[in-house]
Amino acid sequence: MQLTEFRVQNYKKIRDTGWVSCGNLTVFVGKNEAGKSAVFRGLSKLNPSDGEPYDGLKEFPRRRYTDEFKKQDWPAASAKFSLSDSEKAELHGVCPELGDVQQLTCTRHYSGHLAVGYDAPAQNEPLTRGDYANALRQIQSNVRRIKAPEGKGGDLKPIKDAVLETVQEQAKQQGARPSTEAVPTAEVETVLNHVSGQANEDWQQECLRSMVDSLENLMSKASIGDRLGAANEWVEQNIPQFVYFDRYDVVDSAVHMPTFAQQLGDLTAPKVRTTRCLFEHVGLDVDRLASLGRHKTEDPGKDEIRRLVDERAIHFSSASNAMTNKFQEWYEQRRHRFRYQADGDYFRVWVSDDLDPSEIELDQRSQGLQYFFSFYTVFLVEAQDAHQNSILLLDEPGLHMHGTAQAKIVTFLDKLAVDNQTLYSTHSPFMIDGDRLERARVVYEHEDGTTKVSEDVWPRDKDSLFPLQAALGYQLTQSLFVAKRQLIVEGLTDMWLIKALDQAMVSKGKPRLRDDVIVVPAAGVTRLLPLASMLTGHDVEIVALLDGDEPGRREGKKVSVRRSPARCLGTGPGG
């Protein structure tokens, strides 16, 4: 399934984001406290890989909790999914009435209930409680009008009374449930069996035939509801898992196993989730791992203990090699090697790389490496290698990395999103592809203090827009390094004059600027020298055209003193 749109409601400071479209890779931009993490965590609990449900006490908007929370079962997150051809065929097999469905909508409520809707209605409507109640009242009326054959009046009365009692009781029960709710086949079947069970002789069967026929038709219609229910169950079992990961949930390099074994029941405790995933990846039970570290050499059964220790060492070696090999596909900064070790009651992670073979504890490596190692471990275990059925929600990936490394992460996320739809948040301009600004969604704080998400109209909040503006500016700046011959002038006016002179030379049939030379305004004489130095560092041939005034002569002298490869020309008096 492909996520096409989502919506978060009634979650922390979010009242309603509205429907937000997303593609294979979508970036959410906003300043701190705008609500990016709330959007991601609220969406993730639609079908969380870590199994954590909504907690109304902690997650429902605090200002509304006392007055509103208990009034209804509030929706928290909704998502629209498009179906592949194979998924449409499978759904049609479960419920033939849904043969025209192309897209479905899922909404998770605070109670945990998942409501499922389809873009095409079922070809035949199921039996609702309102329709069933009306049909039962009609059956009652028909029963009262039954006429007994001659001489059978006394025998018919107890049959009619028994049927009426059952039908009346069933009709009364329908009023206690929502009128639009589908009626299970079993309920109708119970009434049908009771009515048909009253007729043992031919004349009795003839008297009740119309009632039996009506109930059989109702049961056939109710079976549609059963199939729709089965379709909803199929949807709940097959919607993608959301793997949410934030930058704080990183693995410790030394885990005290007895303490961690006591914390396992609380997945909200710091680092428990990632550490649990690490042990699952290694393939050993935590309690067993801890007990192996506490044996003594004089313990009986030394051979058995030795075998268990050998088994643990083999598991560690295999898992270490697997992580080393797979991690290279994710993290391309350099080639790292991981080694897992059990040291008494401690489980340790050591890291070396191709530039320095010395082993260093994981928590002594860069924040970026720690983040990606932890994220990959969670993804590997919680997605259970069913990568194509997991949607990744990454909160501030690469936050601790250099700008150029962040740009490489975007390239990596592009590759990752081919098989795993990925949504990530950032406030770094280097994490935004300036050529693909259509991927960006702006998360901002509305005037009423709630979180909003915009994808078509950018808000006026300058802080929220800054990463997008900076990304666009950075992308434009990169074009400076493409042209290898450049004429740098002080400002836009100078550039316009040069361009006008160039066109005048063309009209006179005179030589003009070469086609491979571009004119670049430096936005002021004080910025010209740093720009020239940066460009010459990228093997760009430049000529600087300065005004003949005092600032221009002063900057020209600086160029001469520094022996810059840039050539300096002056204009005006004294130039």
Phi, psi and omega in degrees: 000145179248125176287122180254325179210156173215167182209132177245133182225152168052041184229114180053241182268012180262121170273311179194118177284343193075174180285129182242120180281155178207149178252205179297321179227121183227135182247135180249120188248139177179161180283172177301143179071008178288331179118016181299314181295322179295320177300313183292314183291321177299318178292321185299329184282001170300319175204075190284138178291334181270000175075009184279121182278174174291144177238101185301324182297324184260338190245338176292142182312122189300321184291343182253354191300307186299317186275334192240331194302318186276001182284335181198172175271102190282139173285144181245317182215140177231151179213142175254131181238136171269148185256143172283169180299319180292323179292322177296320179294320180293317178296320178297324178293326178286319183219096182302335181292348181254033184294339182263004185288130175248333185214147179230158181237130179242136178230123178260132180258169181298331179289346186100349180296136177250116176266134183240133176233157183235147183286342176238128181294157177299142183296334174229135183281142176285169177280120177266164180293327177295315178294322181295318179298318178296318180295321179294322177294324177292322178296319177303314180299318180293322180297317181297333182271359181296133176253133181279147172300160182304128178084001184247009184301318181294327180283332184283327187303310180297331178292314179298318181298318181294317180295315181299319181298315180295314183293319180296318180296318180293321178295321180296322181295331182294329182291342182273357182239160178303136186294336182269357181290140179287144180266125178294148179303324184300325181294316180292321181297325178298315179293317180301315181296323180292318181292311182293334179289346178282343187256106178256333182251164184300316182295326178291319178297323180293321180296324185262004187302315183295323178294318179297318179299318180297316181292325177294321176295319178296322180293322177297320178290324179294331180296334175297318177299322177298317180292323175295322176297320177294325177295319178296322177294321178298317179299313183297328180281339188246353177294149183298150171280147175257117178262104181264133180219131176243169190284350183269343188268069184251157185282138171285147179280342177226113184252124176280107192295318178300318178295316181296324179299326178286335183273350189303331183288346183243095182289347180275349179295149183304129171068002181295318183299309183292323180293320176301316180296323179298317179293322178295323178294321177294328176093025180232145176287138185297313181299318180294320179298317180294319182294327179294335180279353185250010182283160178243156184295332181272002179300143174293158180074037183300325181297319179294318179296318179299321179294320180294321178295318177298319179299317179297316180298321179293317177302314182298315181297316181295314181294323179298315180295320180296316179296319180301314183289316183288328185295332181296334179288342185257312190246108190257013182296316175196173183271118182253152174235134182250144175224125177265139183218140171258122182234090184063237180275004185248140171254128187237152176237122179249146183227135170228173179214176186289342177269333179218106183287354180294134179279132181231144179300148183304318184286357174262356176277179183295154178300324180297316178296317179301316181300309185291324176298315181293315179299315182297321180297315178298314181299315183299319185275311186288329176280348177052039179063004174273060191302323185288351180246029178231138176250129185264132176240104187252118182267109178057055176292145177070021184300325186266012183260158175297156184304318180292325177293323177297320178298323178292328178296321178300318176299318177298316179297328176301316179292319181298323185288349177297320180255338183228109178305133188230132172240132178221155180247155179196162164230020178259130178295337181284347178265012180240127178280111182297339177276350183230053181292345177293346176284344191277138172236132184264123175260124184216164180265120181288167181300333180274005177089358179267161181275135177234156177233129181239138178237347181242322178247115181283138183290168180280349182297110184295324181296321180291325183277343187307313181301322179292317179297317180295320179297318179294317178297319178297319180296318178295322181296325180299335180294340179296331186273359180279311180285128185269354175230120185223143174252115182263126177242168187289320185208183182297323181299317178299318180297317180297320179297316179298316180297319179295316177298321179300314179293325178295321177297321178298315182294335179269358181075021182265162177300143182239180176299145176297150181295335182268012177253130175245150180260126185239119174282137184263000180062042176120148184294328181291339180266352186292314183296313177301321179294317179298317180297319180295319182290319179295333176292345177250027176060037176260129176278125184229154169233129179259126179254111185251153172291158181273013179278179184301313178301322181293316178296323181295315180291327178297322177295324179297322179297319181294318181298318182280354181055044180291147176296347181288139174266143186243127176244147178245157177231158175081185182300130178078004184278000000 
